[in-house]
């Protein structure tokens, strides 16, 4: 990893990586880590069976983890709890 991450950052990266609608580019923008570093982090932090399930889902054609593969129909979703997340550097405004 390029930078040292604290436990809260690691948890947030894992949470974002699990979300189908959060692209790798958003994780990279927020935490300055590459897709391969996210994969490395997931491999290290998850149980092997959980990692395999995640990789299978990300590699499937249904995944929207890459902006270029993402359907134009996918819009930003704002969870009612999202305003309580203070670790995000990205603005929470609704488009």
Residue, then its C-alpha position, 0 to 999 in steps of 0.5 A: x500500500x502507498x499509504x498507511x491506513x487506520x482501522x476506520x479507513x480500512x473498514x470504509x474501503x471494505x464497505x465501499x468495495x462491497x457496495x455494487x454501486x461504488x466504483x473502484x474510481x470512487x475508492x481511488x479518489x477518496x483514499x488514493x489507492x489503486x484497484x489492485x491495492x483494494x483487491x490486495x486489502x480485501x484479500x488480506x482483511x476478508x476470510x478467503x471464502x468471503x474474498x472469493x464471493x466478492x471477486x466472483x461478484x466483481x468479475x461478473x458482467x453484472x457488476x458496476x465496479x468500473x465506471x466504464x462498465x456501468x449502465x447510464x441508468x445507475x444514479x447516485x443513491x443516498x441512504x438516510x444514514x449517509x449524512x452521519x458518515x463523517x469520514x467521506x471526503x466527497x460531498x454528499x449533495x444529491x444530484 
